[in-house]
């Protein structure tokens, strides 16, 4: 609109100047024509006056009136006697007359005298018709500026409007493209009219500048995003990236993807931070991360994440549980080597779980977390693989920590446990053995809870001491009520209880209360549990001996300090880990190791049992190695106490 207004003003000014010049020329021309007409009329009137002989004023007046347009006429004698006089209302074009007067033309009355005929004429010519034509032409010239000014503007308006619309469309197209995808935005510059070339150039500069700014911002945004998804200590992607990848790639994947997910928990981090400083702790985390990454390098499409300060998440797509077990064994072996070089009590524990497309992430994490709890009940750096079809029905059924807490509290409050016994069969009449008491936990509906999961969650939720107290109370009451005081029974204790001073005080008082039953009890504690604190472990064994009970170290042979037990703790029995007894009839190395351990134990008066004996061949081989007793499904299955 500003362009149109400017154009209109310029056109009007040009037209006004042109019209003004034309008016001056027309006025001068009209003035010249009127002057000529006036002179010619004067000459003609003189000729008529010279030829007039009658002296009659009226006759002369009619003759002049017929020949000329007169505004006024008076015929008189030379002495002033009026012979005839007339007036005519002429000159009806005041604008034209005013302009002529402006330029110096005044058509004044004229006077002619004829001495011969004694006549004097006073007349004034009437130019009304001429002035009306002149005025009409003046009016046309006055309208001409508006015609000359508006007409080009109206013609230009359509062209300018089209150009404006094309330019606006191109600019809008540029903006829309940049909003949608600044990287690929490239408007059609040909749409912008050539008369707007400066706008075209400015827009191209703006487009290039905007694109460069967008690229810079996108680069910075990507860098910030990567930093937000990266762990600063290890350089690994963090938990947020793991959640994003799992939900986008596995949870919502329709291709039935499967594999194994593992969480490796660095249990020594807090201890290192407190005793050696945070730099040592960070170094420990970085070395564990390197061990995991190197081992995972042999698995296609693997992914490693740092989920939190102490946990690493590992995704191994499209591997079977058997391959996962091999991975876990290699990982444990590397952790054992690192433990020796770093002088740590342990390095890390790993919980593994099979997954498939569609499985909820919370469910997967809960099962893996419980698997770690199970792994921590074994030897240092142990692992536990939770397959889809076994074991953690409660976890896979959506039981979180709060649900487990409620279930455990219900079991404790209502004594929802039942006891079974599995015989350890003596290899000879002179050998002493016992039946191990096994526990089954139940829900309100009578459903049997997975024992390993229950104990692992009780440990995690700080209920394990109460659970062990319930088991001991129930076992003592059952033995008393069923008159089983003449039999020997083994009761499992958690490592937490063995190192809990309040529990040891309670247990000693409880055993002294039923001393005749206490003499028939054997408390089983894992080798790993004993290793956690040798001083408190020895104090527990001494207390049990004072009460007349005995102690068995189970899962024996997997720790790196096993031989110290014979010298420092001197338990009554050791129960060899099942990894040594499986297929021992075919494994010469295990035969040699078992023979060595049995001979050493017997020299200091410690009995040796074997667990997980499943075949006749295994039993015969163990008996040939002078084992004191065998336990397993081949020897005897668990039965109600």
N, C-alpha and C positions, 0 to 999 in steps of 0.2 A: 504493500500500500504506500509506503514511503517513496518507492521508486515511481509509482504512478502519479503521486502528488507532485513530485519534483518534475516529472515529465510534463504534467499538465501546466504547471506554472511556467515552465520554459516555453511551451507551445503558446500559451496565452500572451506572454511578453513579446514573443516573436510576432504573433499575429497583430497585437496592438501597435507595435512599431510599424509593421507593414501597412496596416489600415490607416494609421496617422499620416504616413507619407502619401498614401493614395488620396486621402481627404484634402491635403494641402494642394496636391496637383490638380484634383478635380475643382477645388474652389478657385484656384488661379485661372484654370481653363474657362470655367463658367463666368468668371468676372470679365475675362477678355471677350467672351462671346456677347455678354450683355453690353459692354462698352461699345462694341462694334455695332450691335443692333441699335443702341441709343444714337450713335452718330449717323447711321443710315436713316433712322427715323427723322432726325433733325433736318437732314438734307432734303428728305422728301417733303416734310412739312413746309420748309422754306419755299420749295417749288410750288406747292399748292397755294401758299399764301400769295406768291407773286402772280399767280394766274387767276386769283379771285378778283372779280371786277364788280360784283354786285354790291358789296359792302353789307350784305345781309349776314348777321352773326349766326343765325340759326342754320342757314344753308351751309356756311363754312363749318359749323360744328358737326352737322350730320356727315359731311364729306370726310372730316378727320376721324370721326368715330367709326365710320365704315372702314377706313384704311388702317387704323392703329388701335391697339388696346391701351386705353387711357385710364389713368387713375383719377385725374382731375383735368378740367379744361375751363378756361375763362377767356371769352372774346370781348375785347373792349376797344374803345377808340383811344387815340394817343393821349387825349386829355383825361382818360380814366373812366369815361362813360362806359358802363358794362353793357354790351350788346347781348351776350349769352354766357351762362355759367352752368357747369354740371360737375358732379362728383360720383365716382364709381368705387365700390368697396372691393378693391383688389389687394394684391400682395397678402394672400392667406397662408404663406409659408414662413412663419416667424423665425424658425431655426435657420432656414437658408438665408433669409435676409440678415439675420444677426451675424452669421459667419461672413457674409459678403461685407457687411459693415466693419467686422473685425479686421478684414484684410484691406480696408480703406475704400470700399466702393459704396458710395451713398448716392442713390438715384434721386437727386433733388429736383424740384420744379424748374422748368426751363422757360425762358421768355424770348419771343421773337417779335420784331417790329417791322412794319411796312409803311414807310413814310408816304409812298405814292398812294396807297389806298387808305391811309389813316386808320390802320388796324394794328392792334397789339394782342399777341397770344401768350397766355400763361398756362402751361400744361406740365403734366408729369406722367410719364409712360407707366403702364401697368405690366409688370413682369411676373405676375402671379403664376401663370402656367409654367414658365421657365423655372421659377423658384420651387414650385411643387415637385417638378422632375428632379431638380437639384437636391431638394430635401429627401426625396425617396432614395436617391442614390447615396446620400449621406447616411440614411438609416441602414441601408444595406451594408455600407462600409463599417458602420458601428457594430452590426451583427457579425460581420466577417471574422473578427478575432475569436469569437466564441465558436464559430463553425470551424475555423482553421485550428483552434486550440483543442476542441473536444474530439473532433473526428479522428485525428491521428492517435489520440489517447485511447479512444474506444477500440480502434484497430489494434493498437499495441497491447491493450489489456488482455485480449484473448491469447495473444502470443506469450505475454509475460506470465499469464495464469498457467498455461500449459508448461512453460519452462519451470515455473515455481513448483507445479505438481510433480514433474519429473525429478526435479532436484530434491523435493521433500521425500518422494518415494525412495530415491537412492540413499538419502541420509537415513531414513527409517530402516531400509534394508540393511545398511551398515550396522546400525545400532542393534537390530534384531539378531543379526549374525554374531555380533560380538557377545551379546547376552547368552546365546545358545552355545557357541563354541568359538571363543576368541582365537584359538589356534588356527582354525580353518576359515575364518571370516575373510571373504574377499568380495566386496560388492562389485557390481558391474559399473565401472566408471564411465562407460559410454552413455549411460542413461542421463548423466548430468550434462545439460546443454553447454555448448561451447562458450556462450556468453557468460557462464558462471565458472570459467576456468580457474579463477582464483579460489572459489569455493572448492572446486575439485582438488586443487593442489593442497589447500588447507586440510580437507578431509583425509587425503592420503597421508599427510604428515601425522594427523591425529590417529589414523588407523595404525600406522607403523609404530607410533609412540605407545599407543594402548596395547598393541600386541607385545611389544618389548616389555612393558610393565607387567602384563599378564604372565608372560613367560617367567619373569623374575619372581613374581608373587607365587606362581605355581611351583617353581623350583624351591622357593623358601618354604612353602606349605608342605611340599613333599618331604623336605628335609626335617621340618618340625614333626611331621607325622611319623617319619621313620624313627626319630629320636624318642617320640612318645611311646613307640612300640618296641623299643630296644632296651635291654638291660645294660646298665652302664659298666658293671663289673666284668661280665663275661662277653658282652657283645651279642648275646643271643636274643632272639625275640622274646618278649615278656608274656605275661598271662593274658593281657588284652589281645595280643596278636593270636595267641592260641585259641581263645574263645571265638574270635572272629573267623579264623580258619576252620575250626571244627564246625561251627554253625553253618558256614557257607558251603564247605566242601564235603563234610561227612554227614552231619545231621540231616541236611536237606538234599543229599545226593540220592538220585533214583537208580543208580547203577549197582546197587547192592554191594557197596564197598565193604571190606572187612579188614581186620588186622589186629594188632596188639598195641595197647596203650600202657605205658609204664610211668610210675612216679618214683624217682630216686630221691630219698630224703637224707640230707647230710646232717647226721645226728650230732656231730662234734662241733658244729659251728658256734653254738652258744658258749660251749666250754672254751674254745679257742679265743673267742672275743673277750671273754672274762679273764683268762689266764695269760694269754700271749699278746692280746691287743687286736684291734680291728684289721690292721694290715695283714696279720697272719691269717685271720679269718677270711679276708678277701682272697689271699693267695691260695688258701685251701679250696675255696669255691672255684677259682679259676682252674686249678689242677683237676678237680673232679669234672668240670665241664669239658676239659680237653680229653680226659679219659673216655667220657661218654661219646664225644664227637668222633674220636678215632675209631671206636668200636662200631658206632652206627654207620661209619663210612662205607661199610660193606653191604649195606641194605639199601635197595633202591627206593627212592622217594621218601627217605626217612626225614623226620623233623624233630628238632630238639628245642625246647623252650625252658626258660627259667620262670617258674610259676610264682615263686615268692623267695624270701631270703634263703630258705634251706631246701626247697623242692625244685627238682628238674622234671619236666614232662617230656616223654619220648613217644613219638608216634612211628610205628613200624607197619606200614600198609602191606596188606596181602601176604602175611606170613602166618604159618600155622602155629598152634600151641607148642608143638614139638620144636620148631625153630625158635620160638620164644624162650623155651627152656634152655636151649643151647646159648642163646644170647645172654640170658640171666647168669648162667654158669661162667661164661667168659667175663662178664662184668664183675661178678663176685671175685673171680681170680685176680683181676686187675686191682680191685679194691684191697684185697689181701696183701698184694705186693706193695701197694702204696702205704698200707698200714704199717708194715714192717719198717719201711724207710722213714716214715714220719713219726714213729713212736706214739701212735694213737691207740686207744682202746678199741675203736672201731672206726669205720670211714662213712659208710652209708648203707641204707637198706632200700630194697626195691620191691614195690608192689606192682604186679602186672595183671591186666585184665583184657580179655578178648572183647572186641567191639565189632559192630556192624552198623550200616547206615540206618538212621532213624533213632538210634539210642540217644536218650537225653544226656546232656553233658553232666548235669548234677548227679545223675545216677552213676555215670561212669566214674566220676571223681570220688563218689562215696565208696564204691567198690574198691577202687585202687587204694584209697586211704585205709580201708579196713585190711586190705592185703598187706600193706606195710605193717600194720599192727600185728598181723600174723607172722610176718617175716621177723619182727623184732623179738618174737618168742623163741627164735632159733639161735643159731650161732652168729658171731659177728659178720656183718656185711651180707647177711642172708637175703633171700628173695622168696617171694611167694606168688605163684601164678594162679589167678582165679579164673577158671574157665566158665563159660556161659552157663553150663548145665549143673555145676556143682557148688555147693557150699554156702554161698551168701544169699540165701533166699530173702533174708530180712533186708539186706542192703539193696539188692536188686528190686525188692518190692517197694522201695521208696523210703526205707527207714533212715532217717537222718540221725544226727546226734541226740536231738531231743526225744525222738521216738525210742531210740535205744536206751536212753536214760530212764524213760518211763517203764520200758519192759524190764530192765535190770532191777529197778526199784520194786516193781511188782513181784518179781521172783524172790527178792530178799524179804519183802514184807510177808509174803504168803508161803514161803518155803516151797516154791514150786520147783523142786529138784527130785530126781530119782537116781539111785546108785546102782551101778553094775560092777561086776568084778571079772577081771581077765587073769587067768592063771599064768604064773611063770613056772614052767615045769622044770624041776631039778634034773640034772643030767646023771646024778648018782644018789644013792641013799644017804651019803654023807653030806651032800650039798644042801645048803639051806636056801629056801626060796619063799615066795609069798604071792598073793594075788593082788594085782593093782586095781584099786577102786577107780572106776570111771564115772563121770557125772553127766547126766542129761538134764537140760533146763527146758521148762515148759512155759507156754503162754497161758493166759486166762482160759483160752478155748481148748487147752490141752495139746496144742501143736508143739512138736519138738523143735527147739531152736538149734541152729548149727553151733555146736560146742565151741569150735575154734573161734568163730566170729564173736560169740557171746563173751568169751574170755578176753579176746583182743579189745573189744569195745569197753569191757569193764576196766581193763587196764588204762585205756585211753581216757575214760570218764572218771577215773579215780574212785572206782568201786571195787577194785580187785581184792583189797584187804577184807572188806565185808563179805565178798563172795567166798573167799577161802575160809573165813570163820564159819560161815553157814555150812560149807562142805564138811569141815571138821566136826562141828556139832552134830550134824546129821549122821555122819559116819559113826561117831562114838555112840550115839543114841541107838542106831540100828544094830550095831554089834552087841550092845548090851541087851536090847530087847529080844534079839534072836539067839542069844546065848552062843555067840560065835567067838568067845574070848580065847578059845584054844587055837584059833587060826591066825596067821600073820597076814596083815593087809598093808598095802602101800597107798599113800595119799600124796597127790601132787600139790606142790606149793609154788606160787609165783615168786619170781626173783624180788619183786617189790616187797613181799611179806618177809622174806628172809632178811632183808636189810632194814626193816622197820622195827625200831626199838620197842614201840608200844605193842606191836603184834607179838614180838618174841616174849615180852613179859606176860601177855595174856595167854599165849600158847603154853608156856611153862606152868602157869597156875592151873590151866585146864587139864594138862597131862597129869599133874600131881593129884588132881581131884579123882581121876580114874587111873591110878598107877598100874593096876593089873592089866588094863587094856592098853595103856601107853607102851608097855613092854612088848606088845604084839604089833606095834606100828612101825612102818618104814616111810620116811618122808622123802619124796623124790623132788629134786631141784635140777634144772638144766645146768650143764657145764657153763654155758654163757652167763646164766644168772649168778652162778658162783664167782665167775671171773670179775664181775662188776666191782666187787669190793671183797678182797680176800680176808680182810680183817673181820668184817661183820659176818662173812660166811663161816669162818672158823668159830666165831662166838656162837652162831646158831648151832653148828654141829656139836659143840661142847654142851650147849643147853639140852639138845635132844638126847645126848648120851647120859646126862645127869638124870633125865626123866625116864631113862630105860629104853628109849626109842633108838632107831637106827636111821641112817641117811644113805640114800642112793643118788649118785650124780648121773643123770640121764643125758642123752644126746652126746655121749662122751666120744672124743676123738676128732671132733671138727674144729676145736679151738687151737690156736697157735701156741698155747702154754699148757697143754694137757698134762705133761709130765710133772709140772709143779704141784699138781694136786696130790700126788702120792707123798711128796715130802712135806707140804705145808698143811693140807687139810685132813688127810687120812680118813676118807669116808669109809663106810662099811661095804658099800657096793658101788660098782659103776655099771651103767647099762650102755652098751656100745650103740652108736648111732646106726639107724637102719641102712645108711648108705654103705656100711661095711658088710652087712649081712646079706644083702640082696645079691643073688648069683655068686655067692662066695665059693661055691663048689667049682666055678669056672674062672675065678679071678685069683691068680697066684699072688699078686701084690697084696690084695686084701687078706689072703690067708697068712702071708708072712707077717703083716702088721698085727693081725689079731693074735697070732701066736706069741709075738713079742709082748703085746699088751697084757695078755693073760698071764704069761710067765712073770712079768714084772709085778703085776698086781698080787699074784699069789705069794710072791716072796715077802710082801709086807702085810699079808693077811687080808686082802681086799677081794671080795667076790666079784665075778664078772658075769653079766647077763647079756643076752643078745635079744634085740627086738625085731619085729617085722620078719619073722621066720615064716615063710609061706610055702615051702616045699620040703619034701622028705630029704632030698639031696642036700639042701642047705642045713637041715637039722643034723644030718649025719656028719657033714663036714665040720660043723661047729663042735659037735661032741668029740670028734677026733682031735680037735685043738684044745680039748679040756675046758670047754666053756662050763660054767656052773649052772646055767639055766637058760631056757629058751622061751620066748614069748612071741606069739603071732597067731594068725588065723589057722595055720596048720596045727598048732599045738592046742589051741582052745579059743573059741570066740567069746566075747563078753556076754555075761549072763546076769540076770538080776541078783543082787546081793541077798 
